[in-house]
Amino acid sequence: MFGSRLGAIIRKGKAHSALASQFKSCSRASPESALLPRSSLPSSRSSGECLLSRYCSVYGRILTKSWLCTSSRKISTSSTIINSIKSETTCSGLKLLITGGSQAQKRVGVWLFGCTTWVFSLVILGGITRLTRSGLSMTDWKFTGTLPPFSEEEWLLEFRKYQESPEYKRMNKGMSLQDFKFIYWMEYAHRMWGRALGVVFAVPFTYFLMKGYITRRLGIRLSALFALGAGQGLIGWWMVKSGLEEPASEYVQPKVSPYRLATHLTSAFIIYCGLLWTALSVVMPEPPTESLNWVNGAAKIRKMALPISILVGITVVSGAFVAGNDAGHAYNTFPKMGDSWIPDDIFSMTPFFQNFFENTSTVQFNHRILATITLISIGSFWWAARKVEIHPAVRSLIGSTVGMVVLQVTLGISTLLSYVPVSLASGHQAGALSLMTLLILLMHTLRKPSQPALKALASSPKI
C-alpha cells in the first residue's frame, strides 16, 4: 500500500512537502507495510531525493539482515528495522537549514567548518601578536588594507611613524629597523589574515545563495555573523588606537585599554562559537534519538551543562582582562599570590567596581578563583553524569571536557610560573578556545529533538 502511494507521488512530480507528508504517515503504518521491494521505489532527482535515497539505504540493510540472520534473532532485528525506518522518516518533519540534498549539505558544511578553523587560527595569531608586543607597530588603519612596505624608503617612513608613538618613546627607544620589521610583519599578518577570512566567507556565501542552497533562516544567521566579523576589524582598530594615546602618567607604560581588548577578544569568541554552532546545525540537524532513555538523560545533562558553559565564558572574559592589564606578569607564584593568599591592595581603587577590571591584583585573583571553580564544576559534572543513562557520544564529550579543563588549568599555572612566555601563553589561549569548542559540541549534541523525531521514537515497538 505504501509503495504504490509513494510511487504515485513521485510519478506525478509533486512538491517536496507532499513527499514529506507521505514519509511522515509512514511512521504510523504497520511494521509489515515498511517491508517493500526496493525496486518499487523509482529513482528521482527531485528535492525529495535525499529522503528517498536514505529510505532505500535503510531498506537495503533490512533485506540483508532478514536473509542472513537466524530465526532466533528475527524479533530483535524487526525492532531495529522499524526504529531505523522511523528515525529516517522523521527527517521530513525537520526545518533544514540547507536545500538541495546531501551534496549541498556537505559543501556548505565543509565551507563553514573551514571558516570556523580560520577564526580559531586568527584568534591564536592575535594572541601571539599581543604577546610579542607587535599590535601597536602600525599606527594607521584602512578598512580594505594596504600593501606592505617593499623599498627601504617605505620601511623608513613606517618606522618614523612608529617612532612618534608613546610605545617607542617609553619602551622601545633605540629599536633597530630590523626589530621593527618583525613586529610590523606580525601585526600586518594578523590584519590581512582577518581580511582574507572576509573573502573566504563572502564569496562562497554569495555562490550558495545564488544556487539556492541556503534557506532564509540560515541566510539571516550567516549575515549577522558576517556583520560581526566586519565590525571586528573596527573594534580591533578602536583597541589599537587606545594604545597610541599618551598615558595619563609618565610612569605608566603605553598599552591598549583592557576594556577594548576584552571586547575584541570576546567578540572573536562569539563569532567562533556562532560559526561552529551553525556548521554543526547544517551537518547534524537532529541530535541522537535512538532511545527515549537517552533523550531523557540528555535533558538532565543539559540542565547541568548550560550553567557550566556560562561559567567558562565568564572565565574566558576574565582572562581577557588579565591580558589587557598584563596581570600575568605580577604574582608569579602559585597557589599563593606572593606571600599571601589574598593581596592587600585587592580593593585599593576607587570607585570600587574599577578594581575588578583595572586592578592588577584583583584581576588576577578573580581569574584564579574562576578557573578553580570551573575545574571543580566540570569535575563534579563528570561525576554526576556517570549515573545518568546517556548516549555514548555525550559521555565521550564529557570525558574530553574534563581532560581539556585539567590541561587548561595546567597551562595557566605553567604560564604564570614561567613569567608568561609566548609559547605557553598562546597555548593557554588556544586551550580556552578548545574548551569552548568541546562545550559547544556537547550543548549541540544535547539539544532537544524535534517533535516528529520524538513522536516516532515514542511510537516505536518495545521488545
C-alpha positions, 0 to 999 in steps of 0.5 A: 500500500505504501509503495504504490502511494509513494510511487504515485507521488513521485510519478506525478512530480509533486512538491517536496512537502507532499513527499514529506507528508507521505514519509511522515504517515509512514511512521504510523503504518504497520511494521509489515507495510515498511517491508517493500521491494526496493525496486518499487521505489523509482529513482528521482532527482527531485528535492525529495531525493535525499529522503528517498535515497536514505529510505532505500539505504535503510531498506537495503540493510533490512533485506540483508539482515532478514536473509542472513540472520537466524530465526532466533534473532528475527524479533530483535532485528524487526525492532531495529528495522522499524526504529531505523525506518522511523528515525529516517522518516522523521527527517521530513518533519525537520526545518533544514537549514540547507536545500538541495540534498546531501551534496549541498549539505556537505559543501556548505558544511565543509565551507563553514567548518573551514571558516570556523578553523580560520577564526580559531587560527586568527584568534591564536595569531592575535594572541601571539601578536599581543604577546610579542608586543607587535599590535601597536607597530602600525599606527594607521588603519584602512578598512580594505588594507594596504600593501606592505612596505617593499623599498627601504624608503617605505620601511623608513617612513613606517618606522618614523611613524612608529617612532612618534608613538608613546610605545617607542618613546617609553619602551622601545627607544633605540629599536633597530629597523630590523626589530621593527620589521618583525613586529610590523610583519606580525601585526600586518599578518594578523590584519590581512589574515582577518581580511582574507577570512572576509573573502573566504566567507563572502564569496562562497556565501554569495555562490550558495545563495545564488544556487539556492542552497541556503534557506532564509533562516540560515541566510539571516544567521550567516549575515549577522555573523558576517556583520560581526566579523566586519565590525571586528576589524573596527573594534580591533582598530578602536583597541589599537588606537587606545594604545597610541594615546599618551598615558595619563602618567609618565610612569605608566607604560603605553598599552591598549585599554583592557576594556577594548581588548576584552571586547575584541577578544570576546567578540572573536569568541562569539563569532567562533562559537556562532560559526561552529554552532551553525556548521554543526546545525547544517551537518547534524540537524537532529541530535541522537534519538535512538532511545527515549532513555537517552533523550531523557538523560540528555535533558538532565545533562543539559540542565547541568551543562548550560550553567557550566558553559556560562561559567567558562565564558565568564572565565574566558572574559576574565582572562581577557582582562588579565591580558589587557592589564598584563596581570600575568606578569605580577604574582608569579607564584602559585597557589599563593599570590606572593606571600599571601593568599589574598593581596592587600591592595585587592580593593585599593581603587576607587570607585570600587567596581574599577578594581575588578577590571583595572586592578592588577591584583584583583584581576588576577585573583578573580581569574584564579578563583574562576578557573578553580571553580570551573575545574571543580564544576566540570569535575563534579559534572563528570561525576554526576553524569556517570549515573545518568543513562546517556548516549555514548557520544555525550559521555565521550564529550564529557570525558574530553571536557574534563581532560581539556579543563585539567590541561587548561588549568595546567597551562595557566599555572605553567604560564604564570610560573614561567613569567608568561612566555609566548609559547605557553601563553598562546597555548593557554589561549588556544586551550580556552578556545578548545574548551569552548569548542568541546562545550559547544559540541556537547550543548549541540549534541544535547539539544532537544529533538524535534517533535516528529523525531520524538513522536516516532521514537515514542511510537516505536515497538518495545521488545 
